[in-house]
Amino acid sequence: MWKAIHGAVQGRSHKRENIPGQDRTYSYAGQNVFCAALADGAGSEPLSHIGAEQAVKAGAVYLCEHFDEFYESGEDKEIQVTKLIDCVRRQLAKTAAEHGLDNIGELSSTLLLAAVKEDKLVTVHIGDGVVAAIVKGKPVVLSGPKNGEYLNVTYFTTSKNVMEGTEIYCGLNRDIEAVVLMSDGSGDNFYDRHKNTLVPILAEIVQKLKHMQEAQAEVQLRGVLEYIAGQNTQDDCSLAVLVQE
């Protein structure tokens, strides 16, 4: 059995400027699939936190409902991801209309998804942030940040060239004890961009969360995120973890 533990905290820069945190996390279970989701709203768009909220919900539900199609897609994975992105964009279009926005670009965000079903794992990674796995007690990178020409440029669900910044993983999860999604703010603490590696303490944190009740684990996780946001980065911080109980 798998469980999801997730949370997000507002970064120091957003606190100073009285701007809502733009990271959002979510979990969903259905069709015998467990899914965790994370999105980081575009910093240039003041309502991107609303888009991030819609993206994690629409993306997680869609991946649960279409898990088998993703896993069995072979060389046609991009077709499945295109359908997922279309689903997210339709939801963003509805949300934009409800808020009187001119276009969905004002709701731009990254999107990271991880879903497990029995011994199968599917991850979808759009934009920056990191998708990691804990394998035999050690953290490994499944997919790293997708940035453009500059480190502060990335891809969003609303980007015209979104597939250039998308990575899909399908495989067996028999040796995987947990999957961790992190925003770029959390990645500043756990991920070494130059070496494409993760710090060992990430596995230790996940191991501790694994043995807690979900409510207690989320309080503990929030404490970790508050520490990171307060000490090591100006950015919002979020983590979404799928872990075997």
Phi, psi and omega in degrees: 000140179250154173222155181251137176228125185207160180185164179214145177229154181284136179282165183297322181295322179287326176296315181299320184267004180057044178251136179301146172300143185256357176276142175222144176231162185197156172222153183208144176228132178185155180059033182063026180239139175247130186227140171242147183220149179214140176219146179239114182294148180297129183296336182277353183245116186294342179250019183292338177296329177291319177295321179298320179299317180288323182295316182294322181290310181295319181294317181295315180296316182297315182295322176297317184288338184238025184304311184299322179296320177296310187295326185263010188284342179058235181284356182262023181302323182297328178296317180294319179294322177300320178294320178297314180297320177300320178297314179298317182294324177297319178294320178295323179296319177297316181294319178299318179296320180296330182259006178067032181271151183286325182203165184286348178301334178287353180245024186294142174202163168285176175204123177238129182230142172223130181223140179234144175216113184056242182256025184243145180229136172230132172233146175231129186229111179244116177094203182276192191091182184222140169251121184237161173230149172259115184239115181051044175082004181237141179277134177230151180274124172271322175204137182260184184297145175251106181240158178276218182296330181240155184295333181269012177246133180217188182251148180233166177300338182266356184291142178296325182259036188303326183293337177293333181251029183238138176228136182240136176235131173228127180190179178279147182251022188301326180260001184267122180270335180198156172238135184236126173257136179220143174285172181294331177297315176291325178299332177301334182263325188255344191239133175260105185298323184289324181262350184054048180228168180241151180283145183300332184297340178299317179295323179295318179298314181297320179299319178293318180296326183303324187266007179258156169296152187303316181298315179294320181297322181288328174295316179297317180298319179298322177298319177298314182294321178297321178296313180299313182295329182278335187248323196243354182203157174270347191273162169300152181231137178210151175219143172228124187239132167253121185225144177284131179281000000 
